[in-house]
Amino acid sequence: IYQIEPVGVAFPKSKEQASLVIRAAADAGLSVTPRGAGTSLVGNAIGEGLIVDFSRYNRQITDLDLEKRSVRVGAGVVLDQLNDFLKPHGCGFGPDVATSSRATLGGMIANNSSGARCPIYGTTADHVISLEIVLADSRVEKISARHKSLDAERAAIEKVIRAASAEMAECWPPGLIKRWPGYGIERFLHAPNDLTNILAGSEGTLAAIFSAELKISPLPSEKGLALIFFASVGEAMQATVELLDLKPAAIEHIDRPLLDQTKGQLHFQAARDLLELDSKPCESILIVEFYDDVVERLSMLESRKLGLRKKILTDLSGRCASLVSRF
Ligand SMILES: Cc1cc2nc3c(=O)[nH]c(=O)nc-3n(C[C@H](O)[C@H](O)[C@H](O)COP(=O)(O)OP(=O)(O)OC[C@H]3O[C@@H](n4cnc5c(N)ncnc54)[C@H](O)[C@@H]3O)c2cc1C
């Protein structure tokens, strides 16, 4: 746990208030740390200067456009709040962080968060259309591919990045969907006219995000799950690679130490019975989730020689799915 006592905490209700407090902190020589729900694991939402907390206010959801598949959110909107709002319209926000009941969209953008369904939805940066940001000198600007604001700053960033790009490219494994640490330099090089590419993932170090226009996705028409049981973690890892051509929405791994935690616990016994964990033990389980064309893809998976045994679940509204989700 990281602990630093800040000089002060501000809870701005508007972009004007955010601009005033950030300017005042900068003038006083204080560091500024924007903050959402504070669920980050690396101490990046705390600081010794001024904390600007966007989670208390700024929770408005507006400008839903179902044709364009976009919506505008305040930085303090929580992911579950957004998905509850979108669900009656048959839509949702793709990236699904495990902390969805608390994580704010401001924090998700600044961390470039993503979740288990990263293979189909990518990361939060892929869903940002435009951002309204507050700079340390108090300017409030809109940035996107279509906005021409901050052109001098954009050009300066591009110059620095291009000068070091060859050296940096050597360090990046090709084709990596999710790369956590540091700025989204490769995204920016791909589309240097769009500053959102460098703001997403900048962890509050470049500007505070006040609101965002986001892409939304249609909810899947059907879902299916396959559980594959393995004799070793190594075999499960190899199978993950062999399953990618079936385009799963997510592949999650549970190993023996975690499964053993559920032994003798009444709450988990029905799930253990369903998966026959006591009579047919295993070292490792892959939970493979599919969206759409479920029957076809599950039967392709079933026909492959993978693991010790398999369990297929197509009715995810039922008891089986709720039992499996307990793991
Ligand atoms: C149990 C657990 C599970 C997790 N699972 C996942 C997961 O599945 N996927 C994943 O990606 N992450 C995960 N996380 C990490 C974290 O929950 C997410 O990154 C989350 O999106 C952060 O949102 P937040 O609102 O809590 O941001 P905070 O923690 O408050 O802030 C995160 C960063 O963003 C900056 N920031 C916050 N708001 C703004 C703003 N308005 N403007 C500019 N910068 C801002 C902060 O300065 C900080 O650097 C997990 C964390 C925990 C504890």
PDBQT file of the ligand as one rigid body, heavy atoms in Angstrom, charges set to zero:
ROOT
HETATM    1  C1  LIG A 401      -8.572  -5.888  -7.704  1.00  0.00    +0.000 C 
HETATM    2  C2  LIG A 401      -8.197  -4.996  -8.866  1.00  0.00    +0.000 A 
HETATM    3  C3  LIG A 401      -8.453  -5.448 -10.154  1.00  0.00    +0.000 A 
HETATM    4  C4  LIG A 401      -8.093  -4.645 -11.246  1.00  0.00    +0.000 A 
HETATM    5  N1  LIG A 401      -8.374  -5.113 -12.493  1.00  0.00    +0.000 NA
HETATM    6  C5  LIG A 401      -8.023  -4.381 -13.559  1.00  0.00    +0.000 A 
HETATM    7  C6  LIG A 401      -8.313  -4.867 -14.878  1.00  0.00    +0.000 A 
HETATM    8  O1  LIG A 401      -8.949  -5.905 -15.069  1.00  0.00    +0.000 OA
HETATM    9  N2  LIG A 401      -7.871  -4.139 -15.925  1.00  0.00    +0.000 N 
HETATM   10  C7  LIG A 401      -7.205  -2.954 -15.739  1.00  0.00    +0.000 A 
HETATM   11  O2  LIG A 401      -6.851  -2.340 -16.740  1.00  0.00    +0.000 OA
HETATM   12  N3  LIG A 401      -6.963  -2.454 -14.510  1.00  0.00    +0.000 NA
HETATM   13  C8  LIG A 401      -7.350  -3.127 -13.421  1.00  0.00    +0.000 A 
HETATM   14  N4  LIG A 401      -7.110  -2.626 -12.170  1.00  0.00    +0.000 N 
HETATM   15  C9  LIG A 401      -6.481  -1.291 -12.017  1.00  0.00    +0.000 C 
HETATM   16  C10 LIG A 401      -7.527  -0.137 -11.898  1.00  0.00    +0.000 C 
HETATM   17  O3  LIG A 401      -8.678  -0.577 -11.227  1.00  0.00    +0.000 OA
HETATM   18  C11 LIG A 401      -7.956   0.381 -13.266  1.00  0.00    +0.000 C 
HETATM   19  O4  LIG A 401      -6.848   0.813 -14.001  1.00  0.00    +0.000 OA
HETATM   20  C12 LIG A 401      -8.998   1.519 -13.196  1.00  0.00    +0.000 C 
HETATM   21  O5  LIG A 401      -9.432   1.797 -14.509  1.00  0.00    +0.000 OA
HETATM   22  C13 LIG A 401      -8.495   2.804 -12.588  1.00  0.00    +0.000 C 
HETATM   23  O6  LIG A 401      -9.603   3.703 -12.468  1.00  0.00    +0.000 OA
HETATM   24  P1  LIG A 401      -9.720   4.705 -11.242  1.00  0.00    +0.000 P 
HETATM   25  O7  LIG A 401     -10.913   5.567 -11.434  1.00  0.00    +0.000 OA
HETATM   26  O8  LIG A 401      -9.659   3.966  -9.952  1.00  0.00    +0.000 OA
HETATM   27  O9  LIG A 401      -8.388   5.561 -11.447  1.00  0.00    +0.000 OA
HETATM   28  P2  LIG A 401      -7.365   6.070 -10.329  1.00  0.00    +0.000 P 
HETATM   29  O10 LIG A 401      -6.728   4.906  -9.664  1.00  0.00    +0.000 OA
HETATM   30  O11 LIG A 401      -7.991   7.090  -9.464  1.00  0.00    +0.000 OA
HETATM   31  O12 LIG A 401      -6.297   6.797 -11.266  1.00  0.00    +0.000 OA
HETATM   32  C14 LIG A 401      -5.565   6.076 -12.216  1.00  0.00    +0.000 C 
HETATM   33  C15 LIG A 401      -4.574   6.998 -12.926  1.00  0.00    +0.000 C 
HETATM   34  O13 LIG A 401      -5.314   7.884 -13.734  1.00  0.00    +0.000 OA
HETATM   35  C16 LIG A 401      -5.084   9.232 -13.362  1.00  0.00    +0.000 C 
HETATM   36  N5  LIG A 401      -6.393   9.896 -13.446  1.00  0.00    +0.000 N 
HETATM   37  C17 LIG A 401      -7.531   9.576 -12.787  1.00  0.00    +0.000 A 
HETATM   38  N6  LIG A 401      -8.533  10.389 -13.151  1.00  0.00    +0.000 NA
HETATM   39  C18 LIG A 401      -8.014  11.245 -14.068  1.00  0.00    +0.000 A 
HETATM   40  C19 LIG A 401      -8.543  12.346 -14.806  1.00  0.00    +0.000 A 
HETATM   41  N7  LIG A 401      -9.813  12.741 -14.682  1.00  0.00    +0.000 N 
HETATM   42  N8  LIG A 401      -7.708  13.007 -15.646  1.00  0.00    +0.000 NA
HETATM   43  C20 LIG A 401      -6.406  12.632 -15.805  1.00  0.00    +0.000 A 
HETATM   44  N9  LIG A 401      -5.858  11.610 -15.123  1.00  0.00    +0.000 NA
HETATM   45  C21 LIG A 401      -6.655  10.923 -14.268  1.00  0.00    +0.000 A 
HETATM   46  C22 LIG A 401      -4.497   9.192 -11.962  1.00  0.00    +0.000 C 
HETATM   47  O14 LIG A 401      -3.622  10.289 -11.721  1.00  0.00    +0.000 OA
HETATM   48  C23 LIG A 401      -3.745   7.864 -11.998  1.00  0.00    +0.000 C 
HETATM   49  O15 LIG A 401      -2.475   8.066 -12.577  1.00  0.00    +0.000 OA
HETATM   50  C24 LIG A 401      -7.466  -3.384 -11.045  1.00  0.00    +0.000 A 
HETATM   51  C25 LIG A 401      -7.242  -2.923  -9.740  1.00  0.00    +0.000 A 
HETATM   52  C26 LIG A 401      -7.597  -3.724  -8.662  1.00  0.00    +0.000 A 
HETATM   53  C27 LIG A 401      -7.367  -3.198  -7.272  1.00  0.00    +0.000 C 
ENDROOT
TORSDOF 0
